Amino acid sequence: MTAPTPKTFNASGVCPPSEHCMIPVLPRLPNVEKMIESKCYFVIHAPRQSVKTTF
């Protein structure tokens, strides 16, 4: 019997939660859905390669 593969972070392609670490976004940005619906501007400030475009 083999040990399960540890989860990793993925910055490209599909991210199945069973294989990749997932950080929930909505608790960290509670108003972002309302801002998008209202067509408001907002800035996502984060280091490079931190999945800003995918978000």
Stockholm file with secondary structure:
# STOCKHOLM 1.0

chainA/1-55         MTAPTPKTFNASGVCPPSEHCMIPVLPRLPNVEKMIESKCYFVIHAPRQSVKTTF
#=GR chainA/1-55 SS CCCCCCCBCCCSSCCCTTTBCCCCSTTTSTTHHHHHHTTCCCCCCCCTTSSTTTC
#=GC SS_cons        CCCCCCCBCCCSSCCCTTTBCCCCSTTTSTTHHHHHHTTCCCCCCCCTTSSTTTC
//
